């Protein structure tokens, strides 16, 4: 990985309270950056994903565990300002240990015009 990418990963690790996403997260993020052509292409890649919360350098301000998932639906929410967890034992154990309820997002697939309306509202 080119040397310039180290700053990107350091910034992402610093902004996440649990390091970077847990097991496998850094590798998933590196794969995304490499697929985008390194740091230079990463901002274009992330903007194409319609990320609304960006740092001044164009990198995502937030990164959650969904970056590790293979589902395109889940991955599109990997840079939301919510600490989403995929459905599984880890999410339920964390909720139990912290005494919090589980907020379940069942998701939806919207048509193009729904996305346009959401962006313009």
C-alpha positions in Angstrom: 0.0 0.0 0.0 1.4 3.4 -0.9 2.8 5.5 2.0 0.2 8.2 1.7 -2.5 5.7 2.7 -1.0 5.4 6.2 -2.3 8.8 7.2 -5.8 7.9 6.0 -5.9 4.7 8.1 -4.4 6.6 11.1 -7.2 9.2 10.9 -9.9 6.5 10.6 -8.5 4.6 13.6 -8.4 7.8 15.7 -12.0 8.7 15.0 -13.4 5.3 16.0 -13.7 4.6 19.8 -12.9 0.9 19.4 -9.9 1.4 17.1 -10.8 0.6 13.6 -14.0 -1.4 13.4 -12.9 -4.6 15.2 -11.6 -7.7 13.6 -10.9 -7.4 9.8 -12.1 -3.8 9.5 -8.8 -2.4 8.5 -8.3 -5.0 5.8 -11.8 -4.3 4.4 -11.1 -0.6 4.4 -7.7 -1.1 2.7 -9.4 -3.2 0.0 -11.9 -0.4 -0.6 -9.1 2.2 -0.9 -7.1 -0.1 -3.2 -10.1 -0.7 -5.4 -10.5 3.1 -5.6 -6.9 3.5 -6.7 -5.3 4.5 -3.4 -6.0 7.7 -1.4 -6.3 9.8 -4.6 -9.2 7.7 -5.8 -10.8 7.0 -2.4 -12.6 10.4 -2.2 -14.1 9.7 -5.6 -15.1 6.2 -4.5 -16.7 7.4 -1.3 -18.5 10.3 -2.9 -20.0 7.8 -5.4 -21.4 6.0 -2.3 -23.1 9.3 -1.4 -21.4 9.8 1.9 -22.6 13.0 3.5 -20.2 13.2 6.5 -16.7 13.9 5.2 -13.5 15.3 6.6 -11.9 18.3 4.9 -9.6 15.9 3.0 -12.6 14.0 1.6 -12.3 10.9 3.7 -15.4 9.6 5.6 -15.8 11.1 9.1 -17.5 8.0 10.4 -16.8 4.3 9.9 -18.6 1.5 11.6 -18.5 -2.3 11.7 -20.6 -2.6 8.5 -17.4 -1.9 6.5 -16.5 -5.5 7.2 -19.7 -7.0 5.7 -20.0 -8.5 2.2 -23.6 -7.3 1.7 -23.7 -4.2 -0.6 -26.8 -3.1 1.4 -25.0 -3.2 4.7 -21.8 -1.7 3.3 -23.6 1.3 2.0 -24.3 2.3 5.6 -20.7 1.7 6.8 -20.0 5.5 6.9 -23.2 6.5 8.6 -22.8 8.5 11.9 -24.3 5.5 13.8 -22.4 2.7 15.3 -24.3 0.0 13.5 -23.6 -3.7 14.1 -24.6 -6.5 11.8 -27.1 -9.0 13.2 -25.3 -11.5 15.4 -24.1 -12.7 18.7 -21.6 -9.9 19.2 -24.4 -7.2 18.8 -26.6 -8.9 21.3 -23.8 -9.5 23.8 -22.8 -5.9 23.6 -26.5 -4.8 24.2 -26.8 -7.1 27.1 -23.5 -6.0 28.7 -24.3 -2.3 28.3 -28.0 -2.7 29.4 -29.3 -1.2 26.2 -32.0 -2.4 23.9 -31.3 -3.5 20.4 -32.5 -1.0 17.7 -33.2 -3.1 14.7 -33.1 -1.5 11.2 -34.9 -3.8 8.8 -33.7 -1.6 5.9 -35.4 -1.0 2.6 -34.5 -0.6 -1.0 -35.6 2.7 -2.5 -36.1 3.6 -6.1 -34.0 6.3 -7.7 -36.6 9.0 -7.2 -36.8 8.2 -3.5 -33.1 8.9 -3.2 -33.5 12.1 -5.1 -36.3 13.2 -2.8 -34.2 12.3 0.3 -31.2 14.3 -1.0 -33.3 17.4 -1.8 -35.4 17.4 1.4 
